[in-house]
Amino acid sequence: MPIYTFRNNETGEEFDETMMMSELDTYLAENPGVQQIINYGTKIVHERGTNLRVPDSFRETMSKVKETYTVNNIKDY
């Protein structure tokens, strides 16, 4: 289930609630003093690629796959 972040309009307090997507509209209608806050996820892709580091064993496995299958669309890490 998704976790939604809300702000109490009277106190300014921010809090999280876990509920189904289908329950969100009902929750907001029943709580008019609460406003949903939209949070954005962490940026993991940068201008030069990803900041994900892969272990050498993964690189070795990928090179063996590339040798076995002659497909040129397998990315080098």
PDB file of N, CA, C and O in Angstrom:
ATOM      1  N   MET A   1       0.834  -1.179   0.000  1.00  0.00           N
ATOM      2  CA  MET A   1       0.000   0.000   0.000  1.00  0.00           C
ATOM      3  C   MET A   1       0.881   1.246   0.000  1.00  0.00           C
ATOM      4  O   MET A   1       1.949   1.259   0.612  1.00  0.00           O
ATOM      5  N   PRO A   2       0.433   2.280  -0.681  1.00  0.00           N
ATOM      6  CA  PRO A   2       1.209   3.514  -0.720  1.00  0.00           C
ATOM      7  C   PRO A   2       1.200   4.249   0.622  1.00  0.00           C
ATOM      8  O   PRO A   2       0.275   4.113   1.423  1.00  0.00           O
ATOM      9  N   ILE A   3       2.242   5.017   0.836  1.00  0.00           N
ATOM     10  CA  ILE A   3       2.334   5.883   2.008  1.00  0.00           C
ATOM     11  C   ILE A   3       2.143   7.311   1.511  1.00  0.00           C
ATOM     12  O   ILE A   3       2.887   7.775   0.646  1.00  0.00           O
ATOM     13  N   TYR A   4       1.155   8.002   2.052  1.00  0.00           N
ATOM     14  CA  TYR A   4       0.844   9.373   1.656  1.00  0.00           C
ATOM     15  C   TYR A   4       1.276  10.326   2.764  1.00  0.00           C
ATOM     16  O   TYR A   4       1.138  10.016   3.947  1.00  0.00           O
ATOM     17  N   THR A   5       1.798  11.483   2.377  1.00  0.00           N
ATOM     18  CA  THR A   5       2.195  12.506   3.331  1.00  0.00           C
ATOM     19  C   THR A   5       1.153  13.619   3.307  1.00  0.00           C
ATOM     20  O   THR A   5       0.747  14.086   2.243  1.00  0.00           O
ATOM     21  N   PHE A   6       0.731  14.034   4.495  1.00  0.00           N
ATOM     22  CA  PHE A   6      -0.296  15.065   4.631  1.00  0.00           C
ATOM     23  C   PHE A   6       0.215  16.172   5.547  1.00  0.00           C
ATOM     24  O   PHE A   6       1.129  15.974   6.348  1.00  0.00           O
ATOM     25  N   ARG A   7      -0.408  17.349   5.402  1.00  0.00           N
ATOM     26  CA  ARG A   7      -0.128  18.473   6.292  1.00  0.00           C
ATOM     27  C   ARG A   7      -1.448  18.944   6.894  1.00  0.00           C
ATOM     28  O   ARG A   7      -2.438  19.150   6.192  1.00  0.00           O
ATOM     29  N   ASN A   8      -1.430  19.110   8.228  1.00  0.00           N
ATOM     30  CA  ASN A   8      -2.576  19.671   8.920  1.00  0.00           C
ATOM     31  C   ASN A   8      -2.547  21.183   8.684  1.00  0.00           C
ATOM     32  O   ASN A   8      -1.577  21.846   9.052  1.00  0.00           O
ATOM     33  N   ASN A   9      -3.601  21.734   8.073  1.00  0.00           N
ATOM     34  CA  ASN A   9      -3.622  23.155   7.727  1.00  0.00           C
ATOM     35  C   ASN A   9      -3.661  24.070   8.943  1.00  0.00           C
ATOM     36  O   ASN A   9      -3.239  25.223   8.854  1.00  0.00           O
ATOM     37  N   GLU A  10      -4.154  23.586  10.073  1.00  0.00           N
ATOM     38  CA  GLU A  10      -4.241  24.413  11.278  1.00  0.00           C
ATOM     39  C   GLU A  10      -2.917  24.458  12.028  1.00  0.00           C
ATOM     40  O   GLU A  10      -2.490  25.522  12.476  1.00  0.00           O
ATOM     41  N   THR A  11      -2.266  23.302  12.165  1.00  0.00           N
ATOM     42  CA  THR A  11      -1.045  23.245  12.975  1.00  0.00           C
ATOM     43  C   THR A  11       0.229  23.241  12.141  1.00  0.00           C
ATOM     44  O   THR A  11       1.304  23.530  12.666  1.00  0.00           O
ATOM     45  N   GLY A  12       0.133  22.918  10.849  1.00  0.00           N
ATOM     46  CA  GLY A  12       1.318  22.832   9.999  1.00  0.00           C
ATOM     47  C   GLY A  12       2.075  21.526  10.155  1.00  0.00           C
ATOM     48  O   GLY A  12       3.113  21.326   9.525  1.00  0.00           O
ATOM     49  N   GLU A  13       1.558  20.639  10.992  1.00  0.00           N
ATOM     50  CA  GLU A  13       2.218  19.345  11.234  1.00  0.00           C
ATOM     51  C   GLU A  13       2.112  18.466   9.990  1.00  0.00           C
ATOM     52  O   GLU A  13       1.051  18.372   9.372  1.00  0.00           O
ATOM     53  N   GLU A  14       3.226  17.824   9.632  1.00  0.00           N
ATOM     54  CA  GLU A  14       3.231  16.872   8.519  1.00  0.00           C
ATOM     55  C   GLU A  14       3.280  15.462   9.084  1.00  0.00           C
ATOM     56  O   GLU A  14       3.989  15.193  10.053  1.00  0.00           O
ATOM     57  N   PHE A  15       2.512  14.560   8.463  1.00  0.00           N
ATOM     58  CA  PHE A  15       2.453  13.172   8.942  1.00  0.00           C
ATOM     59  C   PHE A  15       2.179  12.252   7.765  1.00  0.00           C
ATOM     60  O   PHE A  15       1.698  12.686   6.718  1.00  0.00           O
ATOM     61  N   ASP A  16       2.488  10.986   7.950  1.00  0.00           N
ATOM     62  CA  ASP A  16       2.308   9.968   6.919  1.00  0.00           C
ATOM     63  C   ASP A  16       1.150   9.049   7.295  1.00  0.00           C
ATOM     64  O   ASP A  16       0.931   8.743   8.467  1.00  0.00           O
ATOM     65  N   GLU A  17       0.422   8.619   6.282  1.00  0.00           N
ATOM     66  CA  GLU A  17      -0.659   7.637   6.446  1.00  0.00           C
ATOM     67  C   GLU A  17      -0.508   6.574   5.369  1.00  0.00           C
ATOM     68  O   GLU A  17      -0.160   6.883   4.229  1.00  0.00           O
ATOM     69  N   THR A  18      -0.766   5.334   5.727  1.00  0.00           N
ATOM     70  CA  THR A  18      -0.748   4.228   4.778  1.00  0.00           C
ATOM     71  C   THR A  18      -2.190   3.852   4.464  1.00  0.00           C
ATOM     72  O   THR A  18      -2.974   3.548   5.363  1.00  0.00           O
ATOM     73  N   MET A  19      -2.530   3.878   3.171  1.00  0.00           N
ATOM     74  CA  MET A  19      -3.890   3.527   2.759  1.00  0.00           C
ATOM     75  C   MET A  19      -3.887   3.133   1.298  1.00  0.00           C
ATOM     76  O   MET A  19      -2.938   3.411   0.566  1.00  0.00           O
ATOM     77  N   MET A  20      -4.963   2.482   0.882  1.00  0.00           N
ATOM     78  CA  MET A  20      -5.103   2.118  -0.523  1.00  0.00           C
ATOM     79  C   MET A  20      -5.402   3.376  -1.333  1.00  0.00           C
ATOM     80  O   MET A  20      -5.938   4.354  -0.811  1.00  0.00           O
ATOM     81  N   MET A  21      -5.047   3.335  -2.608  1.00  0.00           N
ATOM     82  CA  MET A  21      -5.302   4.480  -3.478  1.00  0.00           C
ATOM     83  C   MET A  21      -6.794   4.813  -3.530  1.00  0.00           C
ATOM     84  O   MET A  21      -7.172   5.982  -3.602  1.00  0.00           O
ATOM     85  N   SER A  22      -7.624   3.796  -3.493  1.00  0.00           N
ATOM     86  CA  SER A  22      -9.071   4.009  -3.559  1.00  0.00           C
ATOM     87  C   SER A  22      -9.606   4.714  -2.312  1.00  0.00           C
ATOM     88  O   SER A  22     -10.691   5.293  -2.357  1.00  0.00           O
ATOM     89  N   GLU A  23      -8.871   4.676  -1.210  1.00  0.00           N
ATOM     90  CA  GLU A  23      -9.308   5.313   0.025  1.00  0.00           C
ATOM     91  C   GLU A  23      -8.878   6.773   0.128  1.00  0.00           C
ATOM     92  O   GLU A  23      -9.365   7.492   1.001  1.00  0.00           O
ATOM     93  N   LEU A  24      -7.976   7.229  -0.744  1.00  0.00           N
ATOM     94  CA  LEU A  24      -7.412   8.569  -0.625  1.00  0.00           C
ATOM     95  C   LEU A  24      -8.466   9.663  -0.760  1.00  0.00           C
ATOM     96  O   LEU A  24      -8.525  10.564   0.077  1.00  0.00           O
ATOM     97  N   ASP A  25      -9.287   9.600  -1.783  1.00  0.00           N
ATOM     98  CA  ASP A  25     -10.304  10.641  -1.988  1.00  0.00           C
ATOM     99  C   ASP A  25     -11.283  10.707  -0.825  1.00  0.00           C
ATOM    100  O   ASP A  25     -11.675  11.795  -0.405  1.00  0.00           O
ATOM    101  N   THR A  26     -11.678   9.562  -0.307  1.00  0.00           N
ATOM    102  CA  THR A  26     -12.589   9.522   0.838  1.00  0.00           C
ATOM    103  C   THR A  26     -11.934  10.144   2.064  1.00  0.00           C
ATOM    104  O   THR A  26     -12.573  10.899   2.797  1.00  0.00           O
ATOM    105  N   TYR A  27     -10.667   9.830   2.286  1.00  0.00           N
ATOM    106  CA  TYR A  27      -9.935  10.370   3.438  1.00  0.00           C
ATOM    107  C   TYR A  27      -9.851  11.892   3.360  1.00  0.00           C
ATOM    108  O   TYR A  27     -10.065  12.584   4.355  1.00  0.00           O
ATOM    109  N   LEU A  28      -9.536  12.410   2.166  1.00  0.00           N
ATOM    110  CA  LEU A  28      -9.432  13.862   2.005  1.00  0.00           C
ATOM    111  C   LEU A  28     -10.791  14.543   2.168  1.00  0.00           C
ATOM    112  O   LEU A  28     -10.868  15.645   2.710  1.00  0.00           O
ATOM    113  N   ALA A  29     -11.863  13.898   1.704  1.00  0.00           N
ATOM    114  CA  ALA A  29     -13.205  14.462   1.854  1.00  0.00           C
ATOM    115  C   ALA A  29     -13.640  14.477   3.315  1.00  0.00           C
ATOM    116  O   ALA A  29     -14.316  15.409   3.751  1.00  0.00           O
ATOM    117  N   GLU A  30     -13.252  13.442   4.083  1.00  0.00           N
ATOM    118  CA  GLU A  30     -13.630  13.358   5.495  1.00  0.00           C
ATOM    119  C   GLU A  30     -12.769  14.244   6.388  1.00  0.00           C
ATOM    120  O   GLU A  30     -13.147  14.541   7.521  1.00  0.00           O
ATOM    121  N   ASN A  31     -11.597  14.671   5.875  1.00  0.00           N
ATOM    122  CA  ASN A  31     -10.674  15.503   6.646  1.00  0.00           C
ATOM    123  C   ASN A  31     -10.350  16.770   5.861  1.00  0.00           C
ATOM    124  O   ASN A  31      -9.276  16.863   5.266  1.00  0.00           O
ATOM    125  N   PRO A  32     -11.261  17.753   5.848  1.00  0.00           N
ATOM    126  CA  PRO A  32     -11.032  18.948   5.037  1.00  0.00           C
ATOM    127  C   PRO A  32      -9.879  19.826   5.531  1.00  0.00           C
ATOM    128  O   PRO A  32      -9.376  20.659   4.777  1.00  0.00           O
ATOM    129  N   GLY A  33      -9.462  19.654   6.767  1.00  0.00           N
ATOM    130  CA  GLY A  33      -8.354  20.441   7.308  1.00  0.00           C
ATOM    131  C   GLY A  33      -6.996  19.848   7.007  1.00  0.00           C
ATOM    132  O   GLY A  33      -5.987  20.299   7.551  1.00  0.00           O
ATOM    133  N   VAL A  34      -6.955  18.832   6.140  1.00  0.00           N
ATOM    134  CA  VAL A  34      -5.711  18.132   5.811  1.00  0.00           C
ATOM    135  C   VAL A  34      -5.441  18.290   4.319  1.00  0.00           C
ATOM    136  O   VAL A  34      -6.352  18.176   3.499  1.00  0.00           O
ATOM    137  N   GLN A  35      -4.202  18.549   3.978  1.00  0.00           N
ATOM    138  CA  GLN A  35      -3.794  18.718   2.578  1.00  0.00           C
ATOM    139  C   GLN A  35      -2.722  17.686   2.253  1.00  0.00           C
ATOM    140  O   GLN A  35      -1.805  17.467   3.044  1.00  0.00           O
ATOM    141  N   GLN A  36      -2.839  17.054   1.093  1.00  0.00           N
ATOM    142  CA  GLN A  36      -1.837  16.067   0.683  1.00  0.00           C
ATOM    143  C   GLN A  36      -0.583  16.786   0.197  1.00  0.00           C
ATOM    144  O   GLN A  36      -0.664  17.772  -0.536  1.00  0.00           O
ATOM    145  N   ILE A  37       0.579  16.280   0.613  1.00  0.00           N
ATOM    146  CA  ILE A  37       1.869  16.802   0.191  1.00  0.00           C
ATOM    147  C   ILE A  37       2.466  15.800  -0.791  1.00  0.00           C
ATOM    148  O   ILE A  37       2.530  14.606  -0.499  1.00  0.00           O
ATOM    149  N   ILE A  38       2.899  16.279  -1.943  1.00  0.00           N
ATOM    150  CA  ILE A  38       3.500  15.406  -2.945  1.00  0.00           C
ATOM    151  C   ILE A  38       5.011  15.418  -2.751  1.00  0.00           C
ATOM    152  O   ILE A  38       5.650  16.466  -2.849  1.00  0.00           O
ATOM    153  N   ASN A  39       5.574  14.255  -2.478  1.00  0.00           N
ATOM    154  CA  ASN A  39       7.023  14.106  -2.325  1.00  0.00           C
ATOM    155  C   ASN A  39       7.584  13.447  -3.569  1.00  0.00           C
ATOM    156  O   ASN A  39       6.934  12.598  -4.179  1.00  0.00           O
ATOM    157  N   TYR A  40       8.772  13.832  -3.936  1.00  0.00           N
ATOM    158  CA  TYR A  40       9.428  13.231  -5.091  1.00  0.00           C
ATOM    159  C   TYR A  40      10.519  12.294  -4.610  1.00  0.00           C
ATOM    160  O   TYR A  40      11.180  12.552  -3.603  1.00  0.00           O
ATOM    161  N   GLY A  41      10.703  11.185  -5.353  1.00  0.00           N
ATOM    162  CA  GLY A  41      11.707  10.192  -4.988  1.00  0.00           C
ATOM    163  C   GLY A  41      13.118  10.714  -5.170  1.00  0.00           C
ATOM    164  O   GLY A  41      13.329  11.795  -5.721  1.00  0.00           O
ATOM    165  N   THR A  42      14.064   9.949  -4.710  1.00  0.00           N
ATOM    166  CA  THR A  42      15.467  10.294  -4.824  1.00  0.00           C
ATOM    167  C   THR A  42      15.914  10.208  -6.268  1.00  0.00           C
ATOM    168  O   THR A  42      15.542   9.277  -6.982  1.00  0.00           O
ATOM    169  N   LYS A  43      16.706  11.165  -6.700  1.00  0.00           N
ATOM    170  CA  LYS A  43      17.228  11.155  -8.057  1.00  0.00           C
ATOM    171  C   LYS A  43      18.391  10.167  -8.121  1.00  0.00           C
ATOM    172  O   LYS A  43      19.382  10.326  -7.408  1.00  0.00           O
ATOM    173  N   ILE A  44      18.273   9.143  -8.977  1.00  0.00           N
ATOM    174  CA  ILE A  44      19.339   8.157  -9.059  1.00  0.00           C
ATOM    175  C   ILE A  44      20.071   8.206 -10.395  1.00  0.00           C
ATOM    176  O   ILE A  44      21.127   7.589 -10.537  1.00  0.00           O
ATOM    177  N   VAL A  45      19.534   8.924 -11.373  1.00  0.00           N
ATOM    178  CA  VAL A  45      20.188   9.020 -12.668  1.00  0.00           C
ATOM    179  C   VAL A  45      20.789  10.413 -12.800  1.00  0.00           C
ATOM    180  O   VAL A  45      20.106  11.415 -12.584  1.00  0.00           O
ATOM    181  N   HIS A  46      22.035  10.470 -13.145  1.00  0.00           N
ATOM    182  CA  HIS A  46      22.739  11.735 -13.295  1.00  0.00           C
ATOM    183  C   HIS A  46      23.051  11.971 -14.762  1.00  0.00           C
ATOM    184  O   HIS A  46      22.762  11.125 -15.608  1.00  0.00           O
ATOM    185  N   GLU A  47      23.638  13.117 -15.063  1.00  0.00           N
ATOM    186  CA  GLU A  47      23.950  13.468 -16.438  1.00  0.00           C
ATOM    187  C   GLU A  47      24.909  12.464 -17.089  1.00  0.00           C
ATOM    188  O   GLU A  47      24.838  12.231 -18.296  1.00  0.00           O
ATOM    189  N   ARG A  48      25.781  11.888 -16.313  1.00  0.00           N
ATOM    190  CA  ARG A  48      26.788  10.969 -16.847  1.00  0.00           C
ATOM    191  C   ARG A  48      26.400   9.508 -16.715  1.00  0.00           C
ATOM    192  O   ARG A  48      27.217   8.633 -17.002  1.00  0.00           O
ATOM    193  N   GLY A  49      25.218   9.227 -16.302  1.00  0.00           N
ATOM    194  CA  GLY A  49      24.794   7.836 -16.131  1.00  0.00           C
ATOM    195  C   GLY A  49      24.224   7.639 -14.748  1.00  0.00           C
ATOM    196  O   GLY A  49      23.678   8.570 -14.156  1.00  0.00           O
ATOM    197  N   THR A  50      24.346   6.444 -14.234  1.00  0.00           N
ATOM    198  CA  THR A  50      23.795   6.163 -12.915  1.00  0.00           C
ATOM    199  C   THR A  50      24.894   6.219 -11.874  1.00  0.00           C
ATOM    200  O   THR A  50      26.076   6.078 -12.187  1.00  0.00           O
ATOM    201  N   ASN A  51      24.491   6.426 -10.638  1.00  0.00           N
ATOM    202  CA  ASN A  51      25.451   6.392  -9.541  1.00  0.00           C
ATOM    203  C   ASN A  51      25.495   5.008  -8.909  1.00  0.00           C
ATOM    204  O   ASN A  51      26.018   4.835  -7.809  1.00  0.00           O
ATOM    205  N   LEU A  52      24.946   4.033  -9.608  1.00  0.00           N
ATOM    206  CA  LEU A  52      24.904   2.661  -9.120  1.00  0.00           C
ATOM    207  C   LEU A  52      26.236   1.979  -9.407  1.00  0.00           C
ATOM    208  O   LEU A  52      26.697   1.978 -10.548  1.00  0.00           O
ATOM    209  N   ARG A  53      26.842   1.414  -8.409  1.00  0.00           N
ATOM    210  CA  ARG A  53      28.100   0.692  -8.567  1.00  0.00           C
ATOM    211  C   ARG A  53      27.801  -0.797  -8.625  1.00  0.00           C
ATOM    212  O   ARG A  53      27.085  -1.330  -7.777  1.00  0.00           O
ATOM    213  N   VAL A  54      28.344  -1.455  -9.616  1.00  0.00           N
ATOM    214  CA  VAL A  54      28.112  -2.889  -9.743  1.00  0.00           C
ATOM    215  C   VAL A  54      29.381  -3.630  -9.362  1.00  0.00           C
ATOM    216  O   VAL A  54      30.478  -3.144  -9.634  1.00  0.00           O
ATOM    217  N   PRO A  55      29.258  -4.794  -8.737  1.00  0.00           N
ATOM    218  CA  PRO A  55      30.438  -5.558  -8.350  1.00  0.00           C
ATOM    219  C   PRO A  55      31.135  -6.164  -9.576  1.00  0.00           C
ATOM    220  O   PRO A  55      30.522  -6.338 -10.629  1.00  0.00           O
ATOM    221  N   ASP A  56      32.403  -6.477  -9.422  1.00  0.00           N
ATOM    222  CA  ASP A  56      33.183  -7.065 -10.512  1.00  0.00           C
ATOM    223  C   ASP A  56      32.604  -8.396 -10.972  1.00  0.00           C
ATOM    224  O   ASP A  56      32.689  -8.731 -12.154  1.00  0.00           O
ATOM    225  N   SER A  57      32.019  -9.155 -10.061  1.00  0.00           N
ATOM    226  CA  SER A  57      31.436 -10.444 -10.449  1.00  0.00           C
ATOM    227  C   SER A  57      30.280 -10.237 -11.437  1.00  0.00           C
ATOM    228  O   SER A  57      30.071 -11.057 -12.331  1.00  0.00           O
ATOM    229  N   PHE A  58      29.537  -9.147 -11.276  1.00  0.00           N
ATOM    230  CA  PHE A  58      28.457  -8.847 -12.208  1.00  0.00           C
ATOM    231  C   PHE A  58      29.030  -8.490 -13.577  1.00  0.00           C
ATOM    232  O   PHE A  58      28.502  -8.912 -14.606  1.00  0.00           O
ATOM    233  N   ARG A  59      30.096  -7.722 -13.586  1.00  0.00           N
ATOM    234  CA  ARG A  59      30.743  -7.359 -14.850  1.00  0.00           C
ATOM    235  C   ARG A  59      31.251  -8.601 -15.587  1.00  0.00           C
ATOM    236  O   ARG A  59      31.123  -8.716 -16.806  1.00  0.00           O
ATOM    237  N   GLU A  60      31.824  -9.514 -14.827  1.00  0.00           N
ATOM    238  CA  GLU A  60      32.332 -10.752 -15.414  1.00  0.00           C
ATOM    239  C   GLU A  60      31.187 -11.578 -16.004  1.00  0.00           C
ATOM    240  O   GLU A  60      31.307 -12.117 -17.105  1.00  0.00           O
ATOM    241  N   THR A  61      30.096 -11.673 -15.278  1.00  0.00           N
ATOM    242  CA  THR A  61      28.940 -12.416 -15.773  1.00  0.00           C
ATOM    243  C   THR A  61      28.384 -11.780 -17.038  1.00  0.00           C
ATOM    244  O   THR A  61      28.037 -12.488 -17.983  1.00  0.00           O
ATOM    245  N   MET A  62      28.294 -10.464 -17.069  1.00  0.00           N
ATOM    246  CA  MET A  62      27.784  -9.770 -18.253  1.00  0.00           C
ATOM    247  C   MET A  62      28.692  -9.979 -19.465  1.00  0.00           C
ATOM    248  O   MET A  62      28.204 -10.109 -20.588  1.00  0.00           O
ATOM    249  N   SER A  63      30.004 -10.011 -19.248  1.00  0.00           N
ATOM    250  CA  SER A  63      30.913 -10.242 -20.375  1.00  0.00           C
ATOM    251  C   SER A  63      30.747 -11.662 -20.921  1.00  0.00           C
ATOM    252  O   SER A  63      30.858 -11.875 -22.128  1.00  0.00           O
ATOM    253  N   LYS A  64      30.481 -12.637 -20.040  1.00  0.00           N
ATOM    254  CA  LYS A  64      30.236 -14.003 -20.501  1.00  0.00           C
ATOM    255  C   LYS A  64      28.930 -14.084 -21.287  1.00  0.00           C
ATOM    256  O   LYS A  64      28.849 -14.800 -22.286  1.00  0.00           O
ATOM    257  N   VAL A  65      27.922 -13.364 -20.848  1.00  0.00           N
ATOM    258  CA  VAL A  65      26.651 -13.338 -21.567  1.00  0.00           C
ATOM    259  C   VAL A  65      26.854 -12.740 -22.953  1.00  0.00           C
ATOM    260  O   VAL A  65      26.319 -13.250 -23.937  1.00  0.00           O
ATOM    261  N   LYS A  66      27.627 -11.658 -23.034  1.00  0.00           N
ATOM    262  CA  LYS A  66      27.875 -11.017 -24.324  1.00  0.00           C
ATOM    263  C   LYS A  66      28.639 -11.946 -25.268  1.00  0.00           C
ATOM    264  O   LYS A  66      28.411 -11.928 -26.477  1.00  0.00           O
ATOM    265  N   GLU A  67      29.543 -12.755 -24.718  1.00  0.00           N
ATOM    266  CA  GLU A  67      30.292 -13.700 -25.545  1.00  0.00           C
ATOM    267  C   GLU A  67      29.370 -14.811 -26.056  1.00  0.00           C
ATOM    268  O   GLU A  67      29.490 -15.248 -27.201  1.00  0.00           O
ATOM    269  N   THR A  68      28.457 -15.260 -25.205  1.00  0.00           N
ATOM    270  CA  THR A  68      27.561 -16.354 -25.568  1.00  0.00           C
ATOM    271  C   THR A  68      26.512 -15.901 -26.583  1.00  0.00           C
ATOM    272  O   THR A  68      26.255 -16.587 -27.572  1.00  0.00           O
ATOM    273  N   TYR A  69      25.918 -14.754 -26.330  1.00  0.00           N
ATOM    274  CA  TYR A  69      24.853 -14.245 -27.197  1.00  0.00           C
ATOM    275  C   TYR A  69      25.405 -13.058 -27.977  1.00  0.00           C
ATOM    276  O   TYR A  69      25.926 -12.107 -27.394  1.00  0.00           O
ATOM    277  N   THR A  70      25.288 -13.123 -29.276  1.00  0.00           N
ATOM    278  CA  THR A  70      25.879 -12.074 -30.114  1.00  0.00           C
ATOM    279  C   THR A  70      24.909 -10.914 -30.328  1.00  0.00           C
ATOM    280  O   THR A  70      24.719 -10.451 -31.453  1.00  0.00           O
ATOM    281  N   VAL A  71      24.318 -10.466 -29.274  1.00  0.00           N
ATOM    282  CA  VAL A  71      23.421  -9.320 -29.331  1.00  0.00           C
ATOM    283  C   VAL A  71      24.225  -8.092 -28.919  1.00  0.00           C
ATOM    284  O   VAL A  71      24.929  -8.126 -27.909  1.00  0.00           O
ATOM    285  N   ASN A  72      24.132  -7.038 -29.667  1.00  0.00           N
ATOM    286  CA  ASN A  72      24.945  -5.860 -29.384  1.00  0.00           C
ATOM    287  C   ASN A  72      24.260  -4.852 -28.454  1.00  0.00           C
ATOM    288  O   ASN A  72      24.804  -3.775 -28.211  1.00  0.00           O
ATOM    289  N   ASN A  73      23.100  -5.181 -27.944  1.00  0.00           N
ATOM    290  CA  ASN A  73      22.402  -4.209 -27.102  1.00  0.00           C
ATOM    291  C   ASN A  73      22.584  -4.458 -25.598  1.00  0.00           C
ATOM    292  O   ASN A  73      21.842  -3.891 -24.795  1.00  0.00           O
ATOM    293  N   ILE A  74      23.537  -5.279 -25.208  1.00  0.00           N
ATOM    294  CA  ILE A  74      23.825  -5.513 -23.800  1.00  0.00           C
ATOM    295  C   ILE A  74      24.806  -4.440 -23.343  1.00  0.00           C
ATOM    296  O   ILE A  74      25.876  -4.280 -23.930  1.00  0.00           O
ATOM    297  N   LYS A  75      24.445  -3.718 -22.311  1.00  0.00           N
ATOM    298  CA  LYS A  75      25.235  -2.581 -21.850  1.00  0.00           C
ATOM    299  C   LYS A  75      26.481  -3.040 -21.118  1.00  0.00           C
ATOM    300  O   LYS A  75      26.443  -4.009 -20.359  1.00  0.00           O
ATOM    301  N   ASP A  76      27.587  -2.343 -21.347  1.00  0.00           N
ATOM    302  CA  ASP A  76      28.819  -2.578 -20.599  1.00  0.00           C
ATOM    303  C   ASP A  76      28.761  -1.819 -19.290  1.00  0.00           C
ATOM    304  O   ASP A  76      28.287  -0.684 -19.245  1.00  0.00           O
ATOM    305  N   TYR A  77      29.235  -2.434 -18.234  1.00  0.00           N
ATOM    306  CA  TYR A  77      29.255  -1.758 -16.929  1.00  0.00           C
ATOM    307  C   TYR A  77      30.672  -1.487 -16.523  1.00  0.00           C
ATOM    308  O   TYR A  77      30.912  -0.924 -15.455  1.00  0.00           O
TER     309      TYR A  77
END
